[in-house]
Amino acid sequence: MPIIVNLDVMMAKRKISLNELSEKVELTLSNLSILKTGKAKAIRFSTLEAICKALNCQPADILEYIDET
């Protein structure tokens, strides 16, 4: 998939664990883990907003498009 999720990179930069982020964005560990590992097929804007707020970043810091051609 040409959309890459860089949540793990941002979490490492902010030195925040999956458990901490899960509590801050009120998302289950399993759903956050699916997103972190790039296995998610979609993300709600409200979830992206909560993640960006918790990590003090922009959506582009989390999601990246890579042209596969």
DOTOR-657441 format. One record per residue: x, y, z of N, C-alpha, C, O, CB in turn; chain; residue in three letters; residue number from 1. Coordinates in steps of 0.02 Angstrom, whole numbers. Glycine has a CB too. Layout:
# residues N
 n.east n.north   n.up ca.east ca.north  ca.up c.east c.north   c.up o.east o.north   o.up cb.east cb.north  cb.up rolo bapa gudren
      X       Y      Z       X        Y      Z      X       Y      Z      X       Y      Z       X        Y      Z    A  ALA    NUM
...
END
This chain:
# residues 69
 n.east n.north   n.up ca.east ca.north  ca.up c.east c.north   c.up o.east o.north   o.up cb.east cb.north  cb.up rolo bapa gudren
     43     -59      0       0        0      0     45      62      0     93      65     38     -48        0     61    A  MET      1
     30     110    -41      73      169    -46     68     217     13    107     265     17      58      206   -108    A  PRO      2
     20     206     59      15      249    118     54     215    175     40     158    194     -60      261    139    A  ILE      3
    103     250    201     145      224    254    126     259    320    118     320    322     220      234    238    A  ILE      4
    119     220    373     103      248    438    167     252    479    201     202    491      49      203    475    A  VAL      5
    184     313    498     245      325    536    231     338    610    267     377    643     283      384    506    A  ASN      6
    179     307    636     161      317    705    217     295    752    231     328    802      97      280    722    A  LEU      7
    249     239    736     303      215    780    362     264    782    394     272    834     328      147    756    A  ASP      8
    375     297    726     429      347    723    413     406    768    455     429    807     441      370    650    A  VAL      9
    351     431    762     330      489    803    328     470    877    346     511    920     261      515    780    A  MET     10
    306     409    892     306      387    962    377     385    990    388     404   1048     272      318    968    A  MET     11
    424     362    950     493      359    973    521     430    983    557     442   1031     537      320    922    A  ALA     12
    505     476    937     528      545    943    501     578   1006    536     617   1039     509      585    882    A  LYS     13
    438     562   1023     405      593   1081    417     551   1145    395     571   1199     330      601   1069    A  ARG     14
    450     494   1136     465      450   1193    401     432   1232    398     441   1292     516      482   1240    A  LYS     15
    352     407   1195     289      388   1225    274     316   1207    285     294   1151     231      435   1202    A  ILE     16
    250     279   1256     237      208   1244    168     199   1213    127     245   1212     242      168   1310    A  SER     17
    156     139   1188      91      123   1159     36     128   1213    -19     151   1199      92       51   1128    A  LEU     18
     52     106   1272       4      110   1327    -14     183   1343    -73     199   1351      31       76   1390    A  ASN     19
     36     226   1348      24      296   1363    -18     329   1308    -66     365   1323      91      334   1370    A  GLU     20
      0     316   1246     -37      346   1191   -109     319   1188   -156     356   1175      -1      333   1123    A  LEU     21
   -116     256   1202    -183      225   1203   -227     260   1254   -285     274   1240    -178      150   1220    A  SER     22
   -200     275   1312    -239      310   1363   -256     381   1342   -311     405   1354    -201      310   1429    A  GLU     23
   -208     415   1311    -218      485   1292   -269     492   1236   -308     540   1236    -153      516   1270    A  LYS     24
   -270     446   1189    -316      452   1131   -379     410   1140   -423     409   1097    -280      432   1067    A  VAL     25
   -382     375   1197    -441      333   1213   -456     284   1157   -513     278   1134    -502      377   1226    A  GLU     26
   -404     249   1136    -409      197   1085   -380     133   1115   -331     136   1153    -371      218   1019    A  LEU     27
   -409      76   1098    -385       14   1127   -314       0   1104   -292      23   1051    -431      -45   1108    A  THR     28
   -278     -37   1146    -209      -56   1128   -207     -94   1062   -163     -82   1020    -177      -97   1183    A  LEU     29
   -255    -139   1052    -254     -179    991   -266    -136    929   -232    -145    879    -307     -235    995    A  SER     30
   -314     -90    933    -326      -47    875   -267       0    861   -249      12    803    -390       -6    885    A  ASN     31
   -237      25    914    -179       69    906   -120      30    878    -81      55    838    -160      102    973    A  LEU     32
   -113     -32    900     -59      -75    875    -68     -90    801    -20     -90    763     -56     -141    916    A  SER     33
   -130    -102    780    -145     -114    709   -125     -53    668    -95     -59    615    -220     -131    699    A  ILE     34
   -141       6    694    -122       68    659    -47      77    658    -18      95    607    -156      129    693    A  LEU     35
    -15      64    714      58       73    721     96      27    673    148      47    645      80       59    793    A  LYS     36
     72     -33    663     108      -81    621     89     -74    547    114    -113    506      93     -151    645    A  THR     37
     47     -26    531      29      -15    461    -21     -64    434    -29     -69    373      90      -17    420    A  GLY     38
    -55    -101    477    -103     -151    454   -174    -122    448   -219    -156    423    -104     -209    502    A  LYS     39
   -183     -60    470    -250      -29    466   -267     -12    395   -224       7    355    -253       34    511    A  ALA     40
   -330     -19    378    -354       -2    310   -383      68    307   -392      96    253    -406      -53    286    A  LYS     41
   -398      97    365    -428      164    368   -414     194    437   -397     159    484    -505      161    353    A  ALA     42
   -423     260    441    -417      295    505   -467     352    505   -474     388    456    -344      321    517    A  ILE     43
   -503     359    560    -550      414    566   -512     479    577   -459     480    608    -601      401    625    A  ARG     44
   -539     533    551    -508      598    562   -506     614    637   -458     644    660    -547      653    524    A  PHE     45
   -558     593    673    -559      607    745   -501     570    781   -472     597    828    -627      585    776    A  SER     46
   -485     510    758    -429      472    787   -363     506    768   -319     514    810    -429      399    763    A  THR     47
   -357     525    706    -296      559    683   -287     624    721   -231     642    740    -299      572    607    A  LEU     48
   -341     660    731    -338      723    769   -314     710    840   -271     746    866    -407      757    769    A  GLU     49
   -342     659    872    -322      643    941   -249     623    945   -214     643    992    -366      587    969    A  ALA     50
   -225     585    897    -155      564    895   -110     624    885    -59     631    919    -143      511    839    A  ILE     51
   -128     667    838     -88      727    825    -85     773    887    -33     802    902    -116      766    764    A  CYS     52
   -141     778    921    -144      819    981    -99     789   1036    -62     825   1069    -217      826   1007    A  LYS     53
   -103     724   1044     -64      690   1096     11     692   1082     52     698   1127     -86      618   1104    A  ALA     54
     28     688   1017      99      686    999    126     755    978    185     762    962     110      637    942    A  LEU     55
     81     805    978     100      873    957    134     871    889    191     893    880     147      905   1009    A  ASN     56
     96     845    840     123      840    772     69     853    720     11     866    738     155      771    761    A  CYS     57
     86     848    658      40      858    603     21     790    573     59     742    580      71      905    548    A  GLN     58
    -36     786    538     -55      723    506      0     697    459     10     636    455    -119      732    466    A  PRO     59
     35     741    425      89      719    380    147     687    417    187     651    387     114      778    339    A  ALA     60
    152     700    482     204      667    521    186     594    534    230     552    547     215      703    588    A  ASP     61
    121     578    530      97      511    543     88     471    478    106     413    475      31      514    581    A  ILE     62
     60     504    427      45      470    364     89     497    309    101     557    304     -29      479    346    A  LEU     63
    113     451    267     157      470    212    137     432    149    122     372    153     232      456    230    A  GLU     64
    135     466     93     119      434     29    184     420     -9    226     465    -17      71      477    -13    A  TYR     65
    192     358    -31     251      340    -70    227     313   -137    191     263   -140     296      288    -33    A  ILE     66
    248     345   -191     230      323   -258    267     258   -274    328     255   -272     246      378   -310    A  ASP     67
    228     206   -291     258      141   -304    276     129   -377    299      75   -395     211       87   -282    A  GLU     68
    266     180   -419     282      170   -491    354     182   -506    375     176   -563     240      215   -534    A  THR     69
END
